[in-house]
């Protein structure tokens, strides 16, 4: 792992991320006068490190490549590109990710970024965990808050890492294949990779400490902090991945009850996903007016209305799941389908919808309009990490997998009536589980869950047989679509649930620096 200290830069920007933060922050001592050692010796200093971690989650970048953009939301987009709900049929950016070429290469970009990013979060969480044990005379509420956030953030980072670089967790199995490197202290010594089971054991231990402390800590009342309800949301994700259905339902329900968030309904769901004030957001970050990331901004690449490089983001929704939505389902507003005569949004950038409806050079089977920048010339926008809707789908799936069909239907219909006022389902058993998963896929499109879901469910990408290509594209467009999703362009995409390609390659930089670290097989 690269021995990069991100703290000072993160703290400088991190102070601007506080919801409702005044400019008083700027009157403090210059950040360059604060050392890691100084920060670790007081509760306020440790809180500054926590805020620095949040800034990394919001604005991390490993280099000047602006096409990837910043922070965890950028990773979420790229993780979903690996799945089967992002369909590409024409020249676009990010093809090496979509074709599984990038993450299976030790010199790849996404795997090096992910490794570097999550280990930076871990090392700074380690600094807080170590420092809080040495605090003297600190209020118990401060200690509980710091311990709770630091342990939860470390668990969250390891949870992402082990899913990317290790094999899927299988309940009841030994899970003794290689996971990732465990570091519980701020060190950079050469260390072997621990097993998947050992990594999840640490994750469980951290979540236990995190939840216990956040339950007794004062609720900071901010969406850009790890509150007890946010930690419950993370715990629900972890339990779902481990097929621990009772815990998944329990923690998802706690997140629903404790977060203070409420489901958005109807037109409110088509708000551009750019506002921290959205009632459904549980965890997210505000871009302060003093910050401007320009072309590195998330919305410069993924916002349909920005005048910039968004024309390279050409991905449609999988029509097999889209077409099953009810006609009144508000989520249809997240995509433009030419065959349905959907109107192109009035504020859409003309390059993104090049050729309009007459000579379209965009993904006509369902081009994304889910994300909106502040304006055509302003990339400001708040960034989402976790939504309340996800908790309903976790709870419903966990209930259904325990055979509690009535409870699962009730949970599913509670969220679905806010999406489609006419929604009802009579499904039971496996059919009900599939109905829950279908709506989860639609709702969480581009929010970073599909690759992880496919991995835990042993699902295999099958992009050639989606309706986008088999039903809605014709002539040369169909031929081009087939070509772009087959042959040499798809040879590295996993063909089975146990293919080696489900594991990201360990970055070469780590192998070079850490001779004890073993590469994944390819």
VEXVEX-524110 format. One record per residue (C-alpha): residue in one letter; y, z, x. Coordinates in nm, 4 decimals. Layout:
BEGIN
   r          y          z          x
   A          Y          Z          X
...
***
This chain:
BEGIN
   r          y          z          x
   X     0.0000     0.0000     0.0000
   X     0.3448    -0.0851     0.1236
   X     0.5348     0.2200     0.2396
   X     0.8468     0.1389     0.0410
   X     1.0821     0.4170    -0.0708
   X     1.2334     0.3068    -0.3979
   X     1.3899     0.6381    -0.4905
   X     1.7513     0.6005    -0.3842
   X     1.8028     0.2614    -0.5468
   X     1.6144     0.3742    -0.8552
   X     1.8219     0.6885    -0.8874
   X     2.1475     0.4974    -0.8517
   X     2.0620     0.2693    -1.1421
   X     1.8552     0.5276    -1.3257
   X     2.1564     0.7435    -1.3963
   X     2.2949     0.4654    -1.6103
   X     1.9927     0.4543    -1.8373
   X     2.0455     0.7789    -2.0239
   X     2.0940     0.7189    -2.3954
   X     2.4521     0.8016    -2.4741
   X     2.5193     0.8706    -2.1060
   X     2.8847     0.9216    -2.0214
   X     3.0502     0.7938    -1.7072
   X     3.0531     1.1523    -1.5757
   X     2.7386     1.0536    -1.3860
   X     2.9533     0.8360    -1.1643
   X     3.1612     1.1394    -1.0622
   X     2.8686     1.3125    -0.8936
   X     2.8020     1.3027    -0.5216
   X     2.7237     0.9497    -0.3996
   X     2.3535     0.8736    -0.4408
   X     2.3277     0.7748    -0.0762
   X     2.4012     1.1383     0.0130
   X     2.0902     1.2559    -0.1746
   X     1.7653     1.2639     0.0186
   X     1.4160     1.2890    -0.1243
   X     1.3819     1.6308     0.0391
   X     1.7030     1.7561    -0.1243
   X     1.6010     1.6199    -0.4625
   X     1.2644     1.7946    -0.4452
   X     1.4126     2.1435    -0.4053
   X     1.5791     2.1889    -0.7437
   X     1.4984     2.1247    -1.1066
   X     1.7985     1.8935    -1.1351
   X     1.6884     1.7042    -0.8253
   X     1.3366     1.6623    -0.9592
   X     1.4813     1.5475    -1.2909
   X     1.6715     1.2821    -1.0939
   X     1.3420     1.1584    -0.9489
   X     1.1983     1.1375    -1.3007
   X     1.5000     0.9325    -1.4088
   X     1.4417     0.7110    -1.1065
   X     1.0854     0.6491    -1.2259
   X     1.2169     0.5499    -1.5662
   X     1.4530     0.3084    -1.3978
   X     1.1583     0.1501    -1.2176
   X     0.9762     0.1047    -1.5474
   X     1.2886    -0.0645    -1.6796
   X     1.4089    -0.2745    -1.3879
   X     1.1418    -0.2985    -1.1158
   X     1.1392    -0.6139    -0.9067
   X     0.9427    -0.6654    -0.5877
   X     1.1498    -0.9590    -0.4666
   X     1.4143    -1.2101    -0.5751
   X     1.1836    -1.4216    -0.7934
   X     1.3780    -1.4271    -1.1175
   X     1.1210    -1.6196    -1.3202
   X     0.9016    -1.3073    -1.3452
   X     1.1993    -1.0907    -1.4575
   X     1.2173    -0.7137    -1.4456
   X     1.0167    -0.4056    -1.5320
   X     0.7132    -0.3229    -1.7443
   X     0.8153    -0.5641    -2.0256
   X     0.7785    -0.8530    -1.7793
   X     0.4289    -0.7329    -1.6875
   X     0.3491    -0.7131    -2.0594
   X     0.4362    -1.0797    -2.1095
   X     0.2219    -1.1849    -1.8145
   X    -0.0744    -0.9725    -1.9207
   X    -0.0625    -1.1425    -2.2600
   X    -0.0484    -1.4852    -2.0933
   X    -0.4003    -1.4110    -1.9702
   X    -0.5251    -1.3684    -2.3248
   X    -0.6170    -1.6056    -2.6037
   X    -0.3115    -1.5532    -2.8238
   X    -0.0745    -1.7380    -2.5889
   X    -0.1460    -2.1114    -2.6190
   X     0.0132    -2.3630    -2.3840
   X    -0.0085    -2.7411    -2.4307
   X     0.2734    -2.8795    -2.2146
   X     0.4459    -2.8357    -1.8785
   X     0.5798    -2.4818    -1.8472
   X     0.6431    -2.1910    -1.6138
   X     0.3765    -1.9310    -1.5308
   X     0.0809    -2.1694    -1.5325
   X    -0.0925    -1.9966    -1.2416
   X    -0.0979    -1.6764    -1.4485
   X    -0.2123    -1.8506    -1.7678
   X    -0.4933    -2.0252    -1.5769
   X    -0.6122    -1.7028    -1.4084
   X    -0.5338    -1.8470    -1.0657
   X    -0.2702    -1.5961    -0.9626
   X    -0.4407    -1.2613    -1.0209
   X    -0.7698    -1.3778    -0.8629
   X    -0.5931    -1.4624    -0.5360
   X    -0.5408    -1.1821    -0.2771
   X    -0.2082    -1.3518    -0.2016
   X    -0.1213    -1.3755    -0.5717
   X     0.2074    -1.2596    -0.7146
   X     0.1184    -1.0636    -1.0275
   X    -0.1488    -0.8495    -0.8610
   X     0.0767    -0.7613    -0.5675
   X     0.3604    -0.6737    -0.8054
   X     0.1365    -0.4606    -1.0271
   X    -0.0177    -0.2752    -0.7312
   X     0.3223    -0.2092    -0.5758
   X     0.4918    -0.1115    -0.9021
   X     0.2382     0.1351    -1.0363
   X     0.1852     0.3000    -0.6989
   X     0.5608     0.3475    -0.6666
   X     0.5536     0.5275    -1.0006
   X     0.2578     0.7346    -0.8794
   X     0.4128     0.8335    -0.5476
   X     0.7356     0.9485    -0.7106
   X     0.5405     1.1332    -0.9791
   X     0.3478     1.2994    -0.6936
   X     0.6789     1.4053    -0.5433
   X     0.7771     1.5769    -0.8671
   X     0.4341     1.7346    -0.9195
   X     0.4430     1.8773    -0.5667
   X     0.8054     1.9832    -0.5926
   X     0.7812     2.1588    -0.9278
   X     0.5141     2.3937    -0.7924
   X     0.7604     2.5088    -0.5263
   X     1.0525     2.5760    -0.7576
   X     1.1829     2.9311    -0.7591
   X     1.3583     3.0906    -1.0550
   X     1.3646     2.7657    -1.2521
   X     1.3659     2.8068    -1.6328
   X     1.0191     2.7766    -1.7821
   X     1.1449     2.5017    -2.0123
   X     1.2547     2.2917    -1.7136
   X     0.9216     2.3424    -1.5386
   X     0.7269     2.2426    -1.8493
   X     0.9415     1.9324    -1.9021
   X     0.9119     1.8168    -1.5410
   X     0.5376     1.8829    -1.5163
   X     0.4758     1.7214    -1.8505
   X     0.6595     1.4003    -1.7713
   X     0.5360     1.3695    -1.4127
   X     0.1673     1.4150    -1.4955
   X     0.1907     1.1831    -1.7960
   X     0.3681     0.9125    -1.5973
   X     0.1059     0.9357    -1.3227
   X    -0.1704     0.9062    -1.5824
   X     0.0030     0.6056    -1.7398
   X     0.0330     0.4298    -1.4032
   X    -0.3311     0.4943    -1.3092
   X    -0.4426     0.3839    -1.6553
   X    -0.2755     0.0471    -1.6021
   X    -0.4046     0.0132    -1.2472
   X    -0.7686     0.0894    -1.3214
   X    -0.7742    -0.1544    -1.6135
   X    -0.6318    -0.4299    -1.3955
   X    -0.8275    -0.3771    -1.0744
   X    -1.1457    -0.2047    -1.1931
   X    -1.4221    -0.3047    -1.4329
   X    -1.4000    -0.2064    -1.7976
   X    -1.4786     0.1523    -1.8860
   X    -1.8077     0.1728    -2.0775
   X    -1.8660     0.4900    -2.2765
   X    -2.1911     0.6588    -2.1792
   X    -2.2333     0.4528    -1.8612
   X    -2.1937     0.5773    -1.5049
   X    -1.8758     0.3713    -1.4498
   X    -1.9487     0.4041    -1.0803
   X    -1.8053     0.0669    -0.9800
   X    -1.4880     0.0570    -0.7744
   X    -1.1623     0.1429    -0.9437
   X    -0.8448     0.2054    -0.7442
   X    -0.7193     0.4380    -0.4732
   X    -0.6443     0.7927    -0.5852
   X    -0.3376     0.9511    -0.4298
   X    -0.2389     1.2962    -0.5527
   X     0.0122     1.3626    -0.2767
   X     0.2915     1.1589    -0.1222
   X     0.0889     1.0041     0.1575
   X     0.0173     0.6546     0.2831
   X    -0.3005     0.7257     0.4775
   X    -0.5889     0.4798     0.4643
   X    -0.8076     0.5783     0.1677
   X    -1.1122     0.4267     0.0004
   X    -1.1081     0.3146    -0.3616
   X    -1.2439     0.5725    -0.6038
   X    -1.4807     0.4780    -0.8837
   X    -1.3661     0.3891    -1.2326
   X    -1.5147     0.7195    -1.3550
   X    -1.3223     0.9180    -1.0932
   X    -0.9944     0.7469    -1.1792
   X    -1.0405     0.8166    -1.5504
   X    -1.1246     1.1779    -1.4676
   X    -0.7855     1.2081    -1.2968
   X    -0.6169     1.0327    -1.5881
   X    -0.7768     1.2785    -1.8328
   X    -0.6780     1.5751    -1.6167
   X    -0.3198     1.4519    -1.5909
   X    -0.2963     1.3867    -1.9642
   X    -0.4263     1.7363    -2.0420
   X    -0.1586     1.8920    -1.8195
   X     0.1051     1.6545    -1.9473
   X     0.0345     1.7176    -2.3148
   X     0.0094     2.0954    -2.2726
   X     0.3449     2.1132    -2.0975
   X     0.5322     1.8672    -2.3174
   X     0.4083     2.0517    -2.6279
   X     0.5976     2.3631    -2.5145
   X     0.8919     2.1864    -2.3485
   X     1.2125     2.1116    -2.5387
   X     1.2080     1.7641    -2.6922
   X     1.4678     1.5652    -2.5008
   X     1.5193     1.3543    -2.8109
   X     1.5460     1.0354    -2.6075
   X     1.3398     0.7197    -2.6302
   X     1.3875     0.6629    -2.2561
   X     1.1984     0.9806    -2.1654
   X     0.8367     1.0884    -2.2017
   X     0.8405     1.3183    -2.5033
   X     0.5345     1.4918    -2.6484
   X     0.4991     1.2141    -2.9076
   X     0.5183     0.9459    -2.6393
   X     0.2498     1.1232    -2.4390
   X     0.0360     1.1304    -2.7548
   X     0.0848     0.7534    -2.7802
   X    -0.0349     0.7094    -2.4217
   X    -0.3299     0.9424    -2.4889
   X    -0.4194     0.7320    -2.7946
   X    -0.4239     0.4144    -2.5829
   X    -0.6477     0.5789    -2.3247
   X    -0.8907     0.7141    -2.5843
   X    -0.9115     0.3716    -2.7495
   X    -0.9995     0.2131    -2.4148
   X    -1.2711     0.4736    -2.3612
   X    -1.4139     0.4279    -2.7148
   X    -1.3389     0.7927    -2.7881
   X    -1.2601     0.7222    -3.1506
   X    -1.1917     1.0745    -3.2757
   X    -0.9387     1.1376    -2.9977
   X    -0.7808     0.7954    -3.0463
   X    -0.7240     0.8686    -3.4165
   X    -0.6056     1.2227    -3.3433
   X    -0.3449     1.1274    -3.0847
   X    -0.2263     0.8195    -3.2723
   X    -0.1692     1.0367    -3.5794
   X     0.0171     1.2978    -3.3721
   X     0.2383     1.0217    -3.2313
   X     0.3091     0.8995    -3.5840
   X     0.3893     1.2485    -3.7115
   X     0.5879     1.3795    -3.4121
   X     0.7861     1.0767    -3.2923
   X     1.0490     1.0701    -3.5634
   X     1.0105     0.6920    -3.5664
   X     0.9663     0.4979    -3.8883
   X     0.8123     0.1588    -3.9529
   X     1.0518    -0.1314    -3.9809
   X     1.0126    -0.3485    -4.2848
   X     1.0686    -0.7104    -4.3818
   X     1.3689    -0.8779    -4.2235
   X     1.4313    -0.5758    -4.0009
   X     1.1270    -0.6836    -3.7988
   X     1.3086    -1.0016    -3.6988
   X     1.5881    -0.8249    -3.5124
   X     1.5271    -0.9877    -3.1740
   X     1.3395    -0.6893    -3.0258
   X     1.6465    -0.6029    -2.8228
   X     1.7756    -0.2779    -2.9768
   X     1.6686     0.0703    -2.8741
   X     1.8089     0.1916    -3.2061
   X     1.5295     0.0091    -3.3926
   X     1.3553     0.2757    -3.6007
   X     1.0076     0.1716    -3.4878
   X     1.0665     0.2079    -3.1131
   X     0.9051     0.5150    -2.9578
   X     0.9648     0.4353    -2.5892
   X     1.2230     0.1956    -2.4517
   X     1.5370     0.1588    -2.2419
   X     1.8996     0.0697    -2.2987
   X     2.0682    -0.1762    -2.0672
   X     2.4012    -0.0165    -1.9921
   X     2.7060    -0.2404    -2.0314
   X     2.7828    -0.1846    -1.6626
   X     2.4487    -0.3371    -1.5650
   X     2.3994    -0.7123    -1.5631
   X     2.0738    -0.8562    -1.4349
   X     2.1838    -1.2158    -1.5061
   X     1.8926    -1.4590    -1.4631
   X     1.6544    -1.1792    -1.3643
   X     1.6927    -1.0264    -1.7107
   X     1.3953    -1.0223    -1.9465
   X     1.6012    -1.2053    -2.2066
   X     1.7084    -1.4798    -1.9663
   X     1.3480    -1.6010    -1.9607
   X     1.2052    -1.4852    -2.2935
   X     1.5050    -1.4786    -2.5280
   X     1.5083    -1.7949    -2.7389
   X     1.8881    -1.8091    -2.7582
   X     1.9999    -1.7705    -2.3961
   X     2.1440    -2.0718    -2.2184
   X     1.9349    -2.0633    -1.9034
   X     1.5788    -2.1048    -1.7817
   X     1.4079    -2.0193    -2.1112
   X     1.3110    -2.3845    -2.1564
   X     1.0185    -2.3179    -1.9208
   X     0.8674    -2.0535    -2.1490
   X     0.6432    -2.2757    -2.3610
   X     0.3740    -2.0780    -2.5385
   X     0.2663    -2.0851    -2.9017
   X     0.0924    -1.8176    -3.1046
   X    -0.2797    -1.8664    -3.1660
   X    -0.2828    -2.0319    -3.5079
   X    -0.6269    -1.8919    -3.5900
   X    -0.4675    -1.5490    -3.6355
   X    -0.1258    -1.6710    -3.7505
   X    -0.2595    -1.8805    -4.0406
   X    -0.4291    -1.5804    -4.1977
   X    -0.0986    -1.4068    -4.2570
   X     0.0306    -1.3904    -4.6141
   X     0.3191    -1.6177    -4.7034
   X     0.5486    -1.3178    -4.7420
   X     0.4522    -1.1675    -4.4063
   X     0.7787    -1.1046    -4.2213
   X     0.6086    -1.1570    -3.8863
   X     0.5984    -1.5317    -3.9541
   X     0.9633    -1.5160    -3.8507
   X     0.8593    -1.4565    -3.4889
   X     0.7482    -1.8183    -3.4464
   X     0.8627    -2.1679    -3.5422
   X     0.5868    -2.4014    -3.6667
   X     0.6858    -2.7634    -3.7147
   X     0.4000    -2.8369    -3.9575
   X     0.5312    -2.5615    -4.1859
   X     0.8833    -2.7028    -4.1640
   X     1.0094    -2.3720    -4.0274
   X     1.3807    -2.3946    -3.9512
   X     1.4910    -2.3659    -3.5900
   X     1.7183    -2.0590    -3.5710
   X     2.0849    -2.1536    -3.5790
   X     2.1535    -1.9591    -3.2598
   X     1.8574    -2.1067    -3.0697
   X     1.9329    -2.2704    -2.7386
   X     1.8968    -2.6463    -2.7646
   X     1.7018    -2.6656    -2.4386
   X     1.4427    -2.4251    -2.5757
   X     1.3951    -2.6546    -2.8748
   X     1.4541    -2.9778    -2.6866
   X     1.4389    -3.2804    -2.9142
   X     1.4755    -3.0690    -3.2277
   X     1.2397    -3.1607    -3.5108
   X     1.2643    -3.5392    -3.4585
   X     1.1336    -3.5718    -3.1017
   X     1.0156    -3.2197    -3.0244
   X     0.9387    -3.1202    -2.6669
   X     0.8449    -2.7625    -2.7477
   X     0.5317    -2.5862    -2.8677
   X     0.5417    -2.7193    -3.2226
   X     0.2381    -2.5192    -3.3370
   X     0.4283    -2.1906    -3.3118
   X     0.7069    -2.1542    -3.0554
   X     0.8123    -1.7930    -2.9923
   X     1.1444    -1.6632    -3.1271
   X     1.0535    -1.2940    -3.1177
   X     1.3038    -1.1971    -2.8467
   X     1.6790    -1.2543    -2.8600
   X     1.9447    -1.2002    -2.5918
   X     2.2834    -1.0583    -2.6853
   X     2.4290    -1.4095    -2.6873
   X     2.3854    -1.7539    -2.5335
   X     2.5799    -1.6373    -2.2277
   X     2.4885    -1.2692    -2.2147
   X     2.1403    -1.1505    -2.1142
   X     2.1952    -0.7884    -2.2134
   X     1.9286    -0.6379    -2.4346
   X     1.7237    -0.3204    -2.4618
   X     1.3625    -0.3187    -2.3491
   X     1.0589    -0.2054    -2.5454
   X     0.7598    -0.0169    -2.4020
   X     0.5893     0.1354    -2.7083
   X     0.6246     0.0980    -3.0860
   X     0.5115     0.3071    -3.3793
   X     0.3247     0.0110    -3.5295
   X     0.0770     0.0194    -3.2419
   X    -0.0152     0.3769    -3.3338
   X    -0.1110     0.2717    -3.6867
   X    -0.3447     0.0026    -3.5535
   X    -0.5041     0.2437    -3.3062
   X    -0.5548     0.5025    -3.5799
   X    -0.6947     0.2464    -3.8237
   X    -0.9363     0.0985    -3.5701
   X    -1.0542     0.4411    -3.4578
   X    -1.1142     0.5467    -3.8176
   X    -1.3024     0.2264    -3.8984
   X    -1.5253     0.2617    -3.5920
   X    -1.6216     0.6095    -3.7139
   X    -1.7302     0.4596    -4.0462
   X    -1.4282     0.6031    -4.2284
   X    -1.3482     0.2825    -4.4136
   X    -1.1371     0.4400    -4.6875
   X    -0.9141     0.6180    -4.4353
   X    -0.8912     0.3071    -4.2168
   X    -0.7902     0.0891    -4.5140
   X    -0.5247     0.3401    -4.6143
   X    -0.3818     0.3481    -4.2610
   X    -0.3865    -0.0307    -4.2324
   X    -0.2213    -0.0805    -4.5693
   X     0.0482     0.1750    -4.4824
   X     0.1705    -0.0469    -4.2015
   X     0.0877    -0.3810    -4.3593
   X     0.2953    -0.3225    -4.6725
   X     0.5987    -0.3115    -4.4425
   X     0.4986    -0.6504    -4.3021
   X     0.3725    -0.8157    -4.6197
   X     0.4526    -0.6520    -4.9555
   X     0.1558    -0.8299    -5.1161
   X    -0.0996    -0.7190    -4.8571
   X    -0.4347    -0.5812    -4.9740
   X    -0.7790    -0.5872    -4.8207
   X    -1.1273    -0.5292    -4.9581
   X    -1.2911    -0.5569    -4.6160
   X    -1.5411    -0.2976    -4.5005
   X    -1.7446    -0.2320    -4.1865
   X    -1.7141    -0.4887    -3.9100
   X    -1.5040    -0.7142    -4.1308
   X    -1.2498    -0.4346    -4.1667
   X    -1.2426    -0.3790    -3.7906
   X    -1.1761    -0.7506    -3.7397
   X    -0.8976    -0.7380    -3.9993
   X    -0.7351    -0.4481    -3.8157
   X    -0.7682    -0.6250    -3.4810
   X    -0.6255    -0.9507    -3.6196
   X    -0.3129    -0.7775    -3.7421
   X    -0.2876    -0.5792    -3.4194
   X    -0.2946    -0.9082    -3.2262
   X    -0.0163    -1.0534    -3.4382
   X     0.2003    -0.7425    -3.4306
   X     0.1696    -0.6760    -3.0569
   X     0.2041    -1.0389    -2.9436
   X     0.3850    -1.0432    -2.6050
   X     0.3812    -0.6620    -2.5857
   X     0.1113    -0.6409    -2.3198
   X    -0.2026    -0.5297    -2.5046
   X    -0.4173    -0.8406    -2.5587
   X    -0.5674    -0.8732    -2.2077
   X    -0.6644    -0.5060    -2.2117
   X    -0.8066    -0.5400    -2.5635
   X    -1.0147    -0.8424    -2.4657
   X    -1.1470    -0.6576    -2.1647
   X    -1.2486    -0.3454    -2.3597
   X    -1.3973    -0.5538    -2.6425
   X    -1.5847    -0.7946    -2.4117
   X    -1.4020    -1.0884    -2.5709
   X    -1.3789    -1.4167    -2.3778
   X    -1.0852    -1.6622    -2.3888
   X    -1.1669    -1.9803    -2.5817
   X    -0.8374    -2.1636    -2.5971
   X    -0.9842    -2.5104    -2.6521
   X    -1.1190    -2.4256    -2.9954
   X    -0.8031    -2.2811    -3.1473
   X    -0.6418    -2.4556    -3.4437
   X    -0.3320    -2.5355    -3.2388
   X    -0.5382    -2.7981    -3.0551
   X    -0.8136    -2.8851    -3.3026
   X    -0.5992    -2.9091    -3.6166
   X    -0.2261    -2.9326    -3.5564
   X    -0.1900    -3.1561    -3.2506
   X    -0.2798    -3.5243    -3.2687
   X    -0.2985    -3.8308    -3.0480
   X    -0.1651    -3.7984    -2.6963
   X    -0.0400    -3.4458    -2.7688
   X    -0.3952    -3.3365    -2.8450
   X    -0.5320    -3.5120    -2.5359
   X    -0.2706    -3.3439    -2.3166
   X    -0.3433    -3.0046    -2.4719
   X    -0.7168    -3.0398    -2.4088
   X    -0.6547    -3.1484    -2.0501
   X    -0.4275    -2.8521    -1.9809
   X    -0.6871    -2.6085    -2.1107
   X    -1.0062    -2.7446    -1.9572
   X    -1.1625    -2.8779    -1.6389
   X    -0.9939    -2.7882    -1.3124
   X    -0.7080    -2.6234    -1.5034
   X    -0.9436    -2.3671    -1.6564
   X    -1.2115    -2.3249    -1.3903
   X    -1.0970    -1.9740    -1.2956
   X    -1.0601    -1.8468    -1.6524
   X    -1.3423    -1.6026    -1.7336
   X    -1.6394    -1.7686    -1.9004
   X    -1.8208    -1.4438    -1.9769
   X    -1.7340    -1.0824    -2.0494
   X    -1.8721    -0.9740    -1.7104
   X    -1.7058    -1.2405    -1.4949
   X    -1.5501    -1.1173    -1.1721
   X    -1.2171    -1.2679    -1.2804
   X    -1.1582    -0.9789    -1.5219
   X    -1.0691    -0.7714    -1.2147
   X    -0.7445    -0.8455    -1.0308
   X    -0.7786    -0.9154    -0.6594
   X    -0.6637    -0.6322    -0.4318
   X    -0.3461    -0.7638    -0.2654
   X    -0.3911    -0.8819     0.0907
   X    -0.1003    -0.6609     0.1995
   X    -0.3015    -0.3548     0.0964
   X    -0.6185    -0.4756     0.2684
   X    -0.4258    -0.5408     0.5866
   X    -0.2608    -0.1972     0.5866
   X    -0.5612    -0.0001     0.4598
   X    -0.8846    -0.0914     0.6371
   X    -1.0824     0.1411     0.4093
   X    -0.9886    -0.0486     0.0947
   X    -1.2592    -0.2865    -0.0277
   X    -1.1811    -0.6165    -0.2008
   X    -1.3143    -0.7092    -0.5437
   X    -1.5841    -0.9808    -0.5424
   X    -1.4844    -1.3360    -0.6341
***
